[in-house]
Amino acid sequence: MRVGGGSALRQAVVVALRTYADLLLILVPTFVLVTLLKHTPAFPWMTTKLAPAMSVFGLPGSAALPIILGIFVSLYAALAAMVGIGLTPAEITTLALMLGLCHNLIVEGAILFRLRTNPLVWTVVRVVMAVLAGLVVGRALGLGGAAR
């Protein structure tokens, strides 16, 4: 005997669709803005300035944009930016690992503060781990030090 199965399924679908819509509200505008940014003089300027720092991980200068978005905005914005700038699978893997360790630092720092934990210590630990992971994985995947 099935009691309320249809309404539970309906409710799950509604919640899933609402979550999907929320994600699209972040992903689509970010993707469009990054794609538009690529066609402005600001993007080549930014990538040239940040290329030396990103080349340490074997990443192009444009990879700084997803890192900045992931740290300060959200992981979803970083994912949309990664798609928008056209990275290789190895570059995406390196960036994804770095961002998995070091994302949403401001929001999560505020949460740590409310939990009476030292957010500065945990932020530094996360950033250092992301840098170390980026160095190791970038080299393991054969990403060179040459900036592009």
Steps between C-alpha positions, in 0.01 A plus 500: 500500500643836391410793716605849389761372253379723220506815712849421632626455144328820391655690792846359420468607137393852603795532739739365236370743237527792744861404579575466129356847438711644785814351349411631155465850649869480594641297211342663195574866584855414607562305179360785289703765686823298470434439130441872447806588711714288268422745220605812688847652542478430875521123460833484311642762738392294803626171360837653410543648849399176676674255266824484705312406817282243323793349309632368832212252483536448126184702443434790262449849637128472425474231770526775761141604423340173621727501804397854593132421443524176696670660797281810523168415331419129478621172366219504242615836363851356470367199309315724256815707450707186433262402222497854364879533462561167327749303706647158430386200708831500691464871579140451611605211724773708664270798549215285631723342762634838608150646520369197685747575776474878489158642412250743651757616753307806618171318565665197655731725704192670645354160585823396673498826696146429621612152602767667716781358290788710371403570136841645416679176587259286299506741205880490490495119526252475211694742279831323568344160429349629174836641389682176586234290326517725193878466485497122538205426271606750234838331474353149522268578209788631293400864505810698419615823648449692176229764520250520218 
